[in-house]
Structure formats: structure tokens, C-alpha cells
């Protein structure tokens, strides 16, 4: 029965109940299912049955994807599973090659097969692709070491050093044993990691402490060999791009987006930067006033003093985040955590997602003993918001991060089942887990992904074959809806009084929009430039790489970088790892503004009424029909891939229109918040 269920689920025949670890925890069972599917495929190839070949290929692709999802969920662990997965993949590629050679499977036509699998049929390309995966894993490991503060010494702080940060959040940096931890040198102890850099350093009054944290974090990049790992990854990608007929990896990576070439990409970034500089000018002037008052800067003189204030002339990078937090009152964002206890906030966000996208999301309780489901996982059932209440599938919300991933994420395991990793830090023993504004935003973003995946009702391979700026649009749309001042009180309730936050507090949390966009532009510029034709990775050194990354980062910066700073230890490192197509997030942000704040809506309604419009059934029906349930085109990636028959001198001439309309005069909107852009 387990074998039958594995085959049925992998074939995407619809969910009749949640997937349980007790049913899918056995990798040998999965491998046996793969062997039977391979036997059926080989028989179909021998008989020349093209229809059966396509069906078996789709089943095998879904099985491969399911295995990756089970690894992500932490259900599959150990080297034994990896050996079985590699063996099954090698057999799959062998059978796929036979089907292609006999004309029974054509790239761009056969459904349900990952386009990259066709490219990997060429032994040379496959070898480079495997090498790229290895280099990417090494670079990812280096980034993880930096962001977790691995190999660094703890920084000891006292209560007065953390003044201004709410007590409920300080507990995360204190010992879980409290006063019983007599061996500690101070009350609070922090590693110089990403969490400390973003949630502590900007609010510390003592500049010496800020400098200590800042430099300890970025100097760790040299210890982790970050630049060496990044350079090796860039070199192999440059080889792959040229082998497939592209001038650079940026050209190859952008080919599937609505902004699909280097010139248009830089033009979009420069246009956004012009809007951001104008929007940040008042904040920058206030930052300069505070710094001058505190004696950190001299008052600008002359006719250009106004420009000097708006451009942060003379301000050091170590001080930028501190003075920006004062000018924008960003410290008040921590107060919102008191209104976001994890359990009730998740329930409220499920309700917002249900109304925005016309579905019903409800948590279901499972017996942990009989089901084998980890207590760290919340299972959510998703149904249509209609009288028939058709079941769309299940979402498995993992509050921790079993695979140590750097970012939260959602993954379509198989049709009707989505794994959602929130990557949250656990609360101290005896404390209530309070979400930060960023964590609540991440939940909304990933729920948008999950609902989109379930509404599509298509094979997982076909879903992930779509352009990134289409896949990220529903998630970006939902996070912006959820963080709007008219919507947030629906899920933000005080952990003690259960009252909503004040309007002023909610609006302060949205001030970081343009600052977040600036960080995104810098990271995107670094990735786009290092993968572009003007940077020759093959002849570069790690020092040259760092120098070039700093130049690209400086293109969208107000301040001169500190001597210890390297963009690759920051968000730019993640962009380099994931590729230049991360530009899709900016595209989705601009499209979301067009959808939610179009002239037709804004002209007739005040801001406080917009939440009511976005959560109405007629608006949800339009989003479902025009976006969430938009028919997908399988094999899009394979159709635009270069030929795998050894003709690597010319890239594919196939032109497939982007499924979404082009951007029309995009501008960065004021008052919108998309935390995802700056992660």
C-alpha cells in the first residue's frame, strides 16, 4: 500500500490526505518506485510508444522532485539517501537519452520533464553543471558560516549596552538558564552574525561597540574563504555560459524574465535608484542633522550644503544604520513584536491569505505518535472558498530550518502538497515566541507561494519551469497586502491585551521601504556585474573580485565602504549565489504596485479603504483567475535552451513570449514595503 501511495502521489493524482513521515520516510521504498517506473519507461521506448514515454518521464521527474523536497523537510537524512538519489538520477538520464535519440521525447514538447535534464544529456555540459553545483555548495557553506558567525568569538554586552531594545526581545540574547548561568562573563552574549548585525548594531549608542560588531562580522569573510569560493563559482558559470552560446552568465540568467537583457536590467536599476535617492533625501537630511548635533560630523558650508546633507557626505558606513534608525524611528519596529505572538499571528495571516486569494486555510491536528509528524511542523489544509469547498491540498509549515537554509522558502513537493520553511529562531524556554515584522512579512510571502502552487494543480516540474518574475508575483502581492496599515490589525494582536497596534506604529514599520530597495539594488548590481561580460572571472583573483564587487556596490550607495566591508558577506553574496535573475523580485514589486495601487483604485478610495477592496471576494476572484490559476506552459525552459546535440556555438533561436505583459514606465512607489527585497 505504501508503494502504491508513493506512485500515486508522485504522479500528481490529487491529495486525499496529508503526507506523513511514517509513509514516506523510507528512501528504499522511493527507490523501488523509481526502478519500476524506469522499467516501464524502457519498455515504452522499446515499443516506440511516445504517449507512454511522456507519462513515465513525468512520473520519474515528479519522483525526483519529491525526493528533493523530502530532503528539504528533513525527513530524509544521511549519505544513503543521496546514493540512492544519484543512482536513480543516473538511470533516468540514461533512459531519457534513449528516448531523445529515438525521437520519442523532444525538448520543448514533452511535458513534465525539467528542461535542465535535456541539457545534461551532453556529457560536457553535464560535467560543468555538476561542477557548478559543487562550487555553489561550497560558496553557500561559506556564506552560511559568515551569517551564523561561525569561527568568531562571542561579544559580551551588559543591559545598558542594549538600552532601547524591548525586554521581550533581549531574552533571545540571554542564556536560557537565566541567572543560573553563573559561568557567563556578562548578562548578554552575542555572536557577530547576521542577526546581531541587523537587529542589535543599528541601535547601540556606543560607536566603539558598533564598530566592534561590524568589523568582526565582515572580517569573518576572509576566514571563511568567501571570495575564493565565489570566484570559483563565477569561473565555472562563465565557462557554462560561453559553452551554451551566451556572452555571459547574466545574459543566460535573464533570458527568461520580462526584463531579459543587460541593458534593460541596468536601465531598470538606474531608474529605481533615481526614485530612491529622491525619496530618501528628507531622511538623509535628518540623519545628517542628528550626526552634526552629536558632534560626529561638521556642518556643511557653501552652496552645495543642501546636496551634501541629502547625499550623506562625510558619514561613515559604520554609523549609517545607526543614524538611519534614529531618523526613521526604526527602533519602534521592535515594539510591533509584542503584537505578533507566533501562534495567533499565523492564524491571522492564514485568514488574510484566505480572503485575499479566495481559499480556506485551516490548521489540522495530527497525532504525533501515529503520524510521525514533528511537533515543529504545522499542517494546513487548503480548500476552495465555495459551497463545494474542493480540497486543493496541504501546506506543511516548518517553523525551524532542518536543512540550515539561508532564507525562508516554499517548495511544491508534488501536486497538492507544499513544504513551507520559515527558518525562525526558537524562543527561550518558558517564553512566548514573538515574531518580528520581518518574520511576519516572510510568512505572508511564503503563504502566497504555497497558495499559488496549490491553485495551479499542475506537475511540480511544469510549475517550477515558469519565469521567476511570474513565480514570485503572487507571494510579493500577498506580503504587500498583509503589511498594509488597513490589513495588519487583522492579525497583529498584543500578546497580553489582545488589542491591535496603533496606526502610528504600523506606519513606522513601513518607513523602511526605500531603504530596503536600496540594499536590493546594491546586491543586484553586484550579481549582475560580476556575472556580466565586463568581468573576466577566469583571469581574476579573489582580491580583484572584492575590488570589483565594491565598485558595483558603490554605484547605489551614499557612503564610502569601510575598510573591512565586503558586499559578498552581505545580501550581495546571496544574489551572486542565486544568480542575476533575482532582479525578478524588483519586477514583481513594481507589478504589485500597479495591481494594488492602480489609478482606478487610488482615484476612488482612501488608503484606509484599500484593505477592504483587496480582501473582497470579487478582487480575490480576479487574482485567482488572472494570476493564480493562469495556465502554465510546460517545457518553457527546454524550448529556449541551446541544442544538446553538441551545437554549442549558437544559443537557441526559439522565441517564447513572456506570460505577463511588459512593464510600463515603472517607478518605485512610496509607502510600499517589501522586506523580501533586502533579505
N, C-alpha and C positions, 0 to 999 in steps of 0.2 A: 504493500500500500504506500509506503514512503517513496519508493521508486516511482510509482505511478504519479504521486503528487508532485514530485520533483519535475518529471517530464511535463506534466500538465501546466504547472506554474511557469516553467521556463518557456513554454510555448505561448504564454500570454493569453490563456483562455478565461481570464477573469477571476477575481478574488471571491471565494466563498467563505473566507475566514482569514484571520491574521496568520502570518508566517511565524512559526515557533522554533526557537533554537533546538528543541528536542527533536524536531523533524528534519532540520537542515544542518545540524551540527556535524554530520558525518561527511567528510570530504570524499571518502572512498565510494559512498553512495552516489555523490555527484559525478565522480569519475566513471562509474559504471554506466550511468545515464548517458554520459558523453560517448562512451565506447559503443553503446547501442545505436546512438544517433549517427555516429561515424560509419558504422556497418551499413545502416540504412542508406546513407549518402553514397557510399561507394557502390552499393547495388544499383542505385538510381543512375549513377554516372555510367556504369557498365551497360545498363539498359537504354541509355540515351533519353531518360525521362526528365525533361527540363523543369516541368512543374514540380515534380517530387524533389529535384535537386534544390530548387529555390526554397521549398518548405523545410528541408533538412538543414540547409545552410542557415536559415533564420533561427531554427531551433538551437543549433550549435552556438550561434552568435549570442543568443539570449542566455544560454548556459554559461558562456564565458563572462558575460556581463554580470550575471548573478553571482559568480564566484568572486569577482572583484568587489561587489557590494558586501558580501559576507565577510570578506577580509576587512573592509572599512568598518563594519559594525562590530568587529572584534569577536565574531562568532568563530571564525577560522583563524588559528594562530599556529605558528611553528613552521619549520622548514619542510615537513612532509607535505603540507598542503601546496606549497609553492612548487614542489617537484611534480605533483600530480597536475597542477595547472599548466606548467610548462610543457609537460608531456602531451596533454590534451591540445594545447595550442599548436604544437609542432605537427601533430596529426591532422588538425584542422587545416593548417596552411597547406599541407601536402595534398589533401583531398580537394581543397579549393583550387590549387594549381592544376590538378587534373581536370576539374570542371571547366576552368577557363580555357585550357588548351583544346578541349573538345567543343568549345563554343556553347556550352550549357550554362555558363554564368558570365555575363558581360558587365564590366564596371559601369556604373551609372544606370543600369537597367534592372539588375536583380535586386530585390528588396530584402531588407533585414540583415545586411552584412556591412560591417564597419568599413568605410572607404579606405582606411589605412591598411586594412588587411590585404587589399589588392596590390597596394604599393609594395608591401613587404614580400610579395612573391618574387621580386627581383632580389637575388642574394646580396648584391652590393648595397642596395638601398636598405635591405633588412639589417645588414650588419651595422650600417650607420645609424639606423633607428634604434637598434639595441644599445649601441654605444651612447647615443643621446640619452636614452632612459637611465643608463648607469651614471652619466655625468650629471643629469638633473637630480638624481637621488643624492649624489654627493653634495651638490650645491644646496639642496633642500636641508640636508643634515647640518651643513654649516650655518644656514640661516636659523634653523631651529636652536642650535647651540647659542647663537648670539641673542636671540629673542628670549630664550629661557635663562640667560645669564650663566650658562654652563662654564665652569672653569674660573669663575670670578669669586672674589671674596665678598662676604656679606657686609653691607653698610649698616652700622648701628646708629639708631636715632632715638631721641627721647621724645616725650609727649610735646614739649614746646617746639620741637622741630616740625611737628605735624599740625601745628595750630591752624585752624580754619577748615580742616577736613573733618566731616561729621564722625562722631564716635562710633556709629554703627559700621562705618567703613574702615576705621582704623583696626578693628578686630581682625581683619584679613591679614594684617601685617604683624600681629602679635602672636605669641605662642598659644596654641590651642589648650595648653595646660595652665595658662594664665600665670598667677603668682607662684605656682608650684615649679615653674621652670627656673629654678634658682641658679642654674649654670649659665644663663644668658648674661651678656655684658650690658645690655640695655633693654628697655621696655619693648622696643620695636626693632626688628631686624629685617632688612630688605636686600634682595639681590639686585644688582644693576641690570634688570631685564626690561623688556618692552613695557610690562605693566607698570613698573616703577617710573620709567621714563615718561609715560603718558598720564598716569594718574596721581603721581606724587610730585615729581620735579617741578612742574609748572606752578605749584602753589607754595613752594618753600621760600621763606623770606630771606634766609641766609644765602648769599650768592656763592660762598665757598662750598656749601653743600650741593647746590645746583650744579656747579662745575664738577664736583667730585662724581656725582651720579652720571652726568652727561659724558664725561671723558672715559669713565670706567666702562660704560656701555659700548661706545664706538671703538675704543681701543681693543675691545674683545674681538673685533672683526679680523684683526691681524693674527690673533692667536688661533682663530678657527679656520684660517686659510680661506677666507671668504672670496677674496679676489682671484686667487689661483683657481678655485672651483668654478667661479663664474666664467673666467676666461676659457677654461677647457670646454664648458658648455657652449659658449659663443662660437668657439672654433669648429666644433662638430656641426652646429647648426648652419654655419656659413658653408661648410662643405656640402651638407644636405641640400641647401637652397640652390647652390650652383649646379649640383648634380641633376636637380629637377628642372633646371632651366630658368631659375629666378635670379635676379641680380643680388638679392639679399633675403635674409630670413624675414625682415619686416614686410617686404613685398609679398612673400609667400603667406605670411600670417594674416595680412589684411585682406587677402583676395576674396574672402567670403563675407566681409562686412559691407554695410551700406556705404561707408567711407572706405574705399578699397584700394587706395594708393597713397604713397608717401606725401605727395604734395598736398592732397586734400586733408590728410591727417594733421600735418603741421599747420595748415591754414585754420583748421578747427581749433587746435590748441592755442594758437596765437590769438584768434578771435575771442576765445574764452578768457584768456589772460587779460586782454584789454578790458573786458567787462569786470573781471575780478579786481583789477587794480583800482578801477573807479569805485567799486562797491566797498573796498577795504580802506579807502583814503580817510574817511572820518575816524575809523577805528585806529588807524596808524597814527593820526594826529593826536588822538587821546593817549596812545601808548607813549609817544614822544613827550607829551606834557608831564605824564607821571614820572618818566625817567629823568627829565630835567629837574622836576621838583625834588626827587630823591638824590640829586647830585651825580647821577650816573652818566649824564650827557650834558654837553654845553648847548646853550640856546643858539639855534641857527641864526645867522645875521644876513642882511642883504636882501636883494630882490628875490632870490631863489629860496628863501627860508620856508615859504609855504610848500614848495615841492619837496624840500629836504624833509619836512615833517611827514608828508604823506608817503614818502618813499623809505622811511626809517633810516635816514642817513646817519651813520656812525653807531648804530645799535649792533651789539654782538649777538651771535646766534644763540649763545647760552642764555641770554636774557630775553630773547624774543618771545618764547612761550610764556614766560612769567608775566611780562607786561601785557601781553595779549589777554591772558586770563583775567587781569585786573580790568582792562578796558572793556572786555565783553562780559564781565561778571560770570566767567565760566565756572567759578567755584560753586555757584548756586546749582549747577547741574548735578552735583553730588546730592543735593537735598532731594532731588526727584527720586533717588533710590529708595527713600523712605515710603514712597508711594508705589513702589514696584516689588512687593514680595513675590517671589518667583511663581508660586502656585496660583494665586489669584490673577497675576499679570498674564500668565499663559492662558488661563481660562478666558480672560477678556480679549486677548489677541486672537484666540480661536473664534470668538464671537464676531470681532471686526472682520476677520478674513471671511467668515461665513456670509456676512451681509454684503461685503464688497464684491464677492465673486459668485454669489448665488448658490452656495452649498451649505451643508450642515456638517460641522465638525464637532465631534463629541468624543470625550475620553472614555475608553472601555477598561474595565478592571479584569485582570487575568490572575489566576492563582499562580504565584511564583514557583511553587513546588511542581505542579503538574505540567505547567507550560515551559518551565525552564527560563522564563523571561527575566532578565536582570532588572533589579529594582531601580536602576539608573535610567531605564527606558520607559517612556510613556507611549502607550498605543492609542492612536486617534483614528476613529472610523469616519470616513467621508462619504456623504450621500448627497444626492441632488436635492435642492430646495424646491421640491414639487410634491404634489399629492402622492405620486408613485414612489418618491424617495428612493430612486435607484441607487444602489451602492456603487460608488466609484472606486473605493479601495481603502487602503490603510496607510497611515503615516507613523513611523517609528521614531519618536523624538528621543535622541540620546543627549542627555544633559552634559555628560563629560566628553572626553575625546579619547576613545580607545586606541586610535591609530596615531595619536600625537600630531595631528594635522595643525597647520599654522592658522587656518581660517575655518570658520563655520562653513557648512556646506550641506547640500541636499543631493541625493543620488537616487535615480529611478532604478530599483533593483530588478524589477520585472513588471510587466503590465499589472497595475493595480496595487503596487507596493513601493513605498518611498522611504528611504532611510534619511533621517534629518539629524545631523550632528551640530549641536550648539556650541560645543567647546567652552563650557562655562567653568569657572573656578568654584570649588565647593566652599560652603560656609564653614565657619569654625564650629566645633562641637557645641551643641546647645543653642546655636544662633539660627535665626531665620535667614534664609538666602534672599538677599535683596539684589535686584537687577540694576545695573547702571543703565543710563539712557542708551548707550551704545549696544548693550546686550539686548534690550527690548527691541531696538531697531533691527538687530540681526535676526531675532526670532520672526519679526514681521516679514523680513526679506526672504528668509528660508521657507516660511509658510507659503509665500507667493509662488516660490519654485514648486513646492510639493503639490499645491492645488493645480497648477499648470500641468504638471506631469500626469496627474490622475485624470484631468479633463481631456487630455489628448487621446487616451485609450489606444495607443499605438505601441509597437515594439520598442523596447528601450533603445535599441541601436538606431532606429529611424528618428527617435526623438532627439538624441544627442547629436545627430547628424546635421541639425539646423544651425544657422548662423548664431554666433554668440550674442549679437545685439538683438536677436529675436528671443533667445532663451532667457536673457536677463531682464527683459522688459516687464513681464508680469510681476516679478519679485521687486523690482525697483518701484513699480507703480504702487504696490501694496505697502511698502515701507514708508513711502511719502504720504499715503492716505493715513496710515496709522499714527504718524508723528505730527499730524496737523493739529493745531490748537483746538479745533472743534471736534476732534475724534479722540485725542489722547485721554480725556477724562472718562471715557468709556471703559478703559482697562487700568488706569492709574488710580489706585485707592490706597490711602495711608494704611500701613501695616497695623496700626493701633486703633485709630479713629475711624478708618474706612472712608474718610472723606476724600474728595478729589483735590488735586493740586490747584493752586491759584493760577489765573490766566497769565500773570506776570512771570511766574516760574516756568510755565510751559513755553512761553515765548523766548525766554532767556536760553532755553535748551536748543532753540533753533537758530541762535545767532551764529553758530559755528559753520553755517553753510558754505560761505565763500572761503573760509579758512580750510575747510575740508577739500574743497575743489582745488585750491592752490596746491595742497600736498599731492593730490591726484595728478595734476598737470606735471609736477616735477617728476613724479615716479614714472609717468607715461613717457615723458620726454627722454628720460634715461634709457628706458627699454627700447623705445623707437630708434634712438640714435645709435645705441650700441649694437643693435641688430641691423642697422642700416648700411648702405653701400659706402658711406664715408668713413667707417671704422673697420680697419682690416684686423680682425681678431687673430689671424694666423701669424702675423708678424709683430703683434703687440706683446707687451709684458704686463704683469699684474700692476706695476706702478703706472704704466701708460693707461691701463684700463681705469684705474682710480681717477687719474687726472681727467680723462675724457668724461667720466661719469659726473665729476664735479662741475665741468663746463656745461654739460647738458642740464644739470640740476639748477645751476645758477641762472639759466635762461628765464626761469619763472620764480626768482627769489628776490626778496627785498634786502637781505643781509648777506654779508660775506661769510662763507662757511668757516667754522672753527678748524684749527689745525688737526684735531682728532677726528673730524667728521668724515664719513663716507656714506654716500647715498645707498650703497648696496646693503648696509646694515639696517636700513630703514625700509619704508614701503617700496622703494625702487627695487630692492632685492627681490621682493615677491613678484613685481612686474616683470623683471628680467627672467625669473624662473618660469612664469606662466606664459610669457610671450607678448609681443606688441598688440595682439588683438584685445588686450584688456582695455583698449580705447572704447570698446563696446559699452562699458559702464557709463562713460560720459554721454555717449549717444543715447542710451536708454534714459538717462537722467533728463536730457533735453526733450526727448519724445514724451516722457511722463508729464513734463510741464505743459506741453502742447495739449495733451489729452485732458489733464485735470484743470488747467487754468486757461483754457481757450477763451477767445473773445466772447463767444456766445454765452459761456457760463459766467465769466467775470463781469460782463456788462450788465447782467440782470440780477446778480446776487451779491450780498456782502460776504466777507470772508467767514463770518461765523455761521453762515448758512451752507457753506460748501460741503461740510461733512455730511449734512443731511442729504445732499444731492448725490454724493459719491456712494452712499450706503443705501440708496433706494434700489428697489428691485429692477426698475427699468434701466438704470445705469449698469447694474450688475449683468443684466441680460445682454446688453450691448458689448460689454467687456468679454463675456463668455463667448458670444457668437463671433466677434470680430478678432479676438486675440487668443483666448484660452483654448478654444476648440477649432482654431484655424487649421485647415488640413495641412499636414506636413508632406514634404516631398522627400521621399527616401532616396538614398544614394546621391544626394546633392554633392557631398564631398568627393565621392569617387568620380563623379562626372567631370569635375573641374581639376582632377588630379592629372599629372602628366602620365603618359603611357608607361606601363610597367614592362613593356617588351624590349627594354634596353634603349629606347629612343629618349635619352635624357637631355638632348641638345635643345629641345623646344618644349615649352610648357604647353598645357592643354589649351586648345583654341575654343573649347566649348564655353559659351556664354550663357549663364543662367541668371535671370533677373532676381534681384533680392526680393524676398516675400513682402517686405514693408516698403512704403513709399519713401522717397528721398527726403532728407531734412530740408526744410525751407527756412532760410535766414535764421539759423539757431542762435539764441542768445542765452547767457547764463542768467536764470531768473533770481531775483532777490527774495529772501524769505522762505526758500525751499531747503530741506535738509536731507542729505543722503550720506549717512555715516559710512556706507559701504565703500564710497569712493576713496576714503582716506585710510582704510584698513591695510 
